Amino acid sequence: MVRLTKIYTRGGDKGDTSLGDGSRVRKYALRVATYGSLDEANSALGIARLHAAKLPDGGACDAMLLRIQNDLFDLGADLCMPSEPGEDSSKKLRVVQAQVDRLEHEIDAMNAALKPLDSFVLPGGSPTAAYLHLARTIVRRAEREITELTEREAVNPLALTYANRLSDHLFVLSRHVNAGDQGDVLWTPGANRR
């Protein structure tokens, strides 16, 4: 259980921050950037949830997004705790395969009801979908950062897998909330070249 009694510590006033293991790094460190991007995506999902509540099946969408928001905190906790070779992962909060599997199951269920795409989808259609696209692109950035981090430091491989699957999930969910894909805004190649 996390307990926060004091919000400011002054520990970061000179540009350093603590990782989960207590080590200090610069606030611009790649590891910090990865979970900072995830926090940003989580905030966009909070706005998407406000709009999702107005949808006909808003309860189901909201429940998915709430689970994802919790997962993003798990993923941030995973990334803020450096991995050690041979560590017992059951003693640290790490993203697990079941979280990835749940995303895949939800993607498959939503996608089964959607028509195949004939073009790329432009972000928009409905406010919920627009914020889901915003969150999706932020997750894609986090995915790039996690990929770079894996080349420099030990990282739970499921951290990258989860981020990759999450961006797919948010894309399919955005189509799902756009009135069963009737509200998707499709790219028209070269539409403004005349």
SVG drawing of the C-alpha trace seen along z (x, -y; Angstrom):
<svg xmlns="http://www.w3.org/2000/svg" viewBox="-27 -23 50 39">
<polyline fill="none" stroke="black" stroke-width="0.4" points="0.0,0.0 1.3,-3.4 0.9,-6.1 1.7,-9.8 1.8,-12.1 4.0,-14.8 3.7,-15.9 6.8,-17.9 10.2,-16.8 12.5,-19.4 14.6,-16.4 14.2,-17.2 14.9,-20.9 18.3,-20.5 17.0,-18.3 17.4,-14.8 14.8,-12.3 14.7,-8.9 14.1,-5.6 12.2,-2.9 15.4,-1.4 16.4,-4.7 19.1,-5.5 19.2,-9.1 19.1,-10.1 18.6,-13.2 15.0,-14.1 15.7,-13.8 17.0,-10.3 15.5,-7.9 14.0,-5.7 12.2,-8.7 11.0,-9.8 9.4,-6.4 7.2,-6.5 6.6,-10.2 5.1,-9.5 3.0,-6.8 1.7,-9.2 0.9,-11.7 -1.1,-8.9 -2.9,-8.1 -4.0,-11.7 -5.4,-11.7 -7.3,-8.5 -8.8,-10.3 -10.3,-12.8 -11.4,-10.0 -13.2,-8.4 -15.2,-11.6 -16.5,-11.5 -17.0,-7.7 -19.5,-8.0 -21.9,-9.6 -21.8,-6.7 -24.6,-4.1 -22.1,-1.4 -20.1,-3.8 -19.9,-1.6 -18.0,1.1 -15.7,-1.4 -15.1,-3.1 -14.3,0.2 -11.7,1.1 -10.1,-2.3 -10.0,-2.2 -8.2,1.2 -5.8,-0.3 -5.2,-3.3 -4.3,-1.0 -2.1,1.1 -0.3,-2.1 0.6,-2.7 1.8,0.9 3.9,0.3 5.3,-2.9 6.2,-1.2 7.9,1.6 9.9,-0.9 10.9,-3.0 12.5,0.1 15.6,1.1 15.7,4.8 18.5,7.0 19.9,10.1 18.3,13.2 15.9,11.2 12.8,12.8 10.2,10.9 7.5,12.1 9.0,9.7 8.7,6.6 5.7,5.1 6.2,6.1 3.8,6.2 2.8,9.8 1.5,11.8 -2.1,11.9 -2.2,8.1 -1.1,8.4 -3.5,11.3 -6.5,9.2 -5.7,6.4 -5.5,8.9 -8.8,10.5 -10.5,7.1 -9.0,6.1 -10.3,9.3 -13.8,8.8 -14.1,5.2 -12.5,5.7 -14.8,8.6 -17.7,6.1 -15.8,3.6 -15.6,3.5 -12.1,3.8 -10.5,0.4 -10.1,-0.8 -7.9,-3.8 -6.0,-5.1 -8.1,-6.7 -7.6,-10.3 -7.9,-11.1 -11.4,-12.4 -15.0,-11.4 -16.1,-11.8 -14.6,-13.5 -14.0,-10.0 -12.3,-8.7 -10.2,-11.9 -8.8,-11.5 -8.2,-7.8 -6.1,-8.7 -4.2,-11.3 -3.5,-8.6 -2.5,-6.1 0.1,-8.5 1.5,-9.2 1.7,-5.4 3.5,-5.1 6.1,-7.6 6.5,-5.7 6.9,-2.5 9.8,-4.1 11.4,-5.3 11.0,-1.8 12.6,-0.3 15.6,-2.6 15.8,-1.9 15.9,1.8 19.1,1.3 20.8,-0.5 19.5,1.2 17.7,4.3 14.0,3.9 11.1,6.4 10.4,7.5 6.7,7.5 6.9,3.7 7.5,3.2 4.9,5.9 2.3,4.2 2.9,0.8 2.8,2.2 -0.5,4.0 -2.0,1.0 -1.5,-1.3 -3.3,1.2 -6.1,1.5 -6.6,-2.2 -6.8,-2.4 -9.5,0.3 -11.4,-1.2 -11.4,-4.5 -13.1,-2.9 -15.5,-1.0 -16.7,-4.2 -17.1,-6.0 -20.6,-4.6 -19.5,-1.1 -17.0,-2.6 -19.7,-4.8 -18.0,-7.9 -14.4,-7.2 -12.8,-10.0 -10.8,-8.4 -7.7,-9.8 -8.2,-10.7 -4.8,-10.6 -3.9,-13.7 -7.3,-15.3 -5.9,-18.8 -3.4,-18.7 -5.7,-20.5"/>
</svg>
